[in-house]
Amino acid sequence: MSLHSITISDLLSLSRPITGAATLSPSSSRPSPLKKHKPPPPPVTSDHLTDPLLSGTTTNPDHFFTPLNRPVLLVGSVDLPIDPYNHFLSISDGSSTICCAVLDFDLKIIGCSIHVLAWNFLPFKTQGGGLLEVIRWSISPSLALSKDMPTLSLQKGLEFSERKSIVGVLISVSPVFTVPCRNHGPGSDSVGFLTDIYTCNCSLCTKSCSLDRFGCSLWRHNNHCFSISKFVYFVAPSARWRLALAKLAGKVIMVSGLKKKMIFVGEKASYAMYTTTLEASISACQFPVDIRTRVIEEGAVYNGVVTGVYMHGMVLELDDKVWLLVTDTNIVPLAAVRVGAIISVRNFELVHPILSWIEINLLVSCCRTIIDVKAFSISETRCHFRSQSQSSLEKFIGTLIPTARFWVLLLISCFRKKFANILSNKEILGSRNHA
């Protein structure tokens, strides 16, 4: 069966949940990349965008993925979001641009053209656009990639920076936040996020060096113990990197182009912290696993299947036995966290509420928590979105202790489900705003 190309505009015009791949053969787990001498696949014409392209119909096409009945290839360029608060990358192919989530993330795809070999597409009915879930991908064969460590930098072509560099294991990444600047006028607030990097105190790791002068081969053969916590504040314009860094949690990274600052909290407390400059760059060091595991007090990690989503993602059920209380929905890629998805939760507090009638394992998130999607849901297509404004009820729930907050959220969810066809949302919640 011949391979056809499909564009993002084609997906948006179909406006329904669709899944497709570059090969329909179940025996081909990793299709070979297209060779340079082969002509590009023919585009999907307007005649193909109706029934011939879709394999039958379902009783409710808005709630199920519709598979394409022929192999298609989507080619697009991936980039970081302009808005640092966005949880998804962007992909553009010249016809349109939409959000995308990528499995097996690698820094080298940023700014590069990729071949999307297997994917799901979810249209956003109320907000417009959609989400492309990239399951398998490959770099376009026409691109000549460097064999060096993949690097993300603010200034392209910057070969050397005299600024400070640190190497270590990335432990946590905070949500993006805004800090008022007292010495500047209105509109000049600082936007950024914090990272916690565990570094080694050996002579090689503490030596200030840049990416191009870092002796990777020598570094690999040294023994390292990552036990010293160092905070790096990524301030705009590097605040856009939050999504990429969250994907690198637990890996050895190198951050260069830093300057050291003293941060004062109150009148007495002060802390040393690194902040990014316009010369900043990050690199994911591809070092052996045994080096990465020598970390002191590394945060706990839980991997599980999402079996329930409640209150717009504020409470998640995992594996039918574990509950995740999301204290800040800004840390969750809600559109991709659906029933059936496999997620990884890093840096949480495990709470066992003392209840006589039930035993509960409750994971409570915090500002250090990282939630990453490891496998997309193939059965659930209903997306969840965070509300733009907080209601009085949400503000009240935020003041409760974790166990009380958990029960209140589940109670509200049960009331909504039971009385959805009888009472309006405003009547159920007793608020003018939707919680």
C-alpha positions, 0 to 999 in steps of 0.5 A: 500500500502506497504511503501518502502525506497528510498535513496539519490543516487536513487534520484540523479540517477533519475535526475529529479524534484520529489515529494514523501511522506511516505503516499499517503492518503490525510486524514492523515495529520501527519503519525504516526512514525514507531514503533521500533518493525516494520521491516524497509521498503524494499528498492526501487530496480533498477527495481522500479526506472523507470516507475513503481515508477513514476506516468506517464510522463509529457510533460516537466519533467524538469519543473514540479514535478513528483509524486511517485506512491507509499509511500516511506520513506527517512532516513538521518542525517541532519547537518550544512554546512561546508561552512558558506556561504552555505544557506542550511543544508546537509542530508546524508544517507550513499549512498550520501550527498546533500543539504536540506531545512527543514520546521519547523526547530528545533535545535534538528535535527542537527546531528540527523537521521530523517524520511523524511515524505514528500519532493520535490527533485530538481536536479542541472543540471549544478552544480551537486547534488540537493536540498531536500526540507523537508516538513514534518519530524520526529526524528527517533524513535530509538533515545532517545532525551533529554527533556532539551532545544535543544542546539548547541555547539562547544564542545560536553559534555561541562557541564559548562562554566565560560564565559559570557552568554546572554539571549534575542530575536534574532532580526537580523543576518548578512551575513557571512563576512571576516575581515582582521587580521592585527596582523597575517599573510596572510590566517588568516582572521577572518570569521564570522557574527554579530547578534543583540540580544535584552536583558532584564535588570532585575537581572535574565537576566543580571546574568552570567550563563551557560545553565545547571544552568539557572533557566528556571522555574524562568525565565518564571514567571518574567516580561521581557522587551527586549529593550537593543541591544547587538551584538554578533560576531560569529567567525569561527568555530561557523560561521557555525551556521549562517543558524541555527540562521537565522531560530531562528530569533524572538525567545528567545535564549541563547548564552553562552561561550562569551567574551566581547571585545571593537571594535574600528572604526576609531580613536575615535568610540568604541563599546562593543561587545561579541565574541564567544569562543571555549566554545560557545553554543546556545539554543532555549528557548521554552518560551510562546509567550507573553514573546517573544512579549515584544520587543521594536522596533522589525523589521518589518516582511512581509509574502507573496507568490513569484509571480515573480523572476527577475535578478537571485533573485535580484528582487522578486515580492510578492503577485502581489503587493509588490516588494522586492529589494535584495541588497545582494544575499548572504541573499537569499536561491535562489534555494528554492525561486521560484514562488509559495513559501511563504517567510518571510522577516524580517528587511527591509526598506519600500520605496514608490517611488513617481511616477505619473503613478503607486503606488509601495510598495518597500521593500529594504533589508539590511545587517540585512534582513533575508529571510526565506522560510515558504512553498516550491513551488509545481509548479515551479522547475527552480532554480536560482543561484548567479553568482560567479563574479561581472560584470561591470554592476553589480558593477554599479548597486550597486552604484545606490539608491534603486529606481533607482537600482530597475528600472534598474534591471527590465529594464534589465530583460525585455530586456533579455526576449524580445530579448532572441531568437534574441541576446546573453546575452553579446550583450544585456548587453553590457558586456563580463560577464553575469550580 
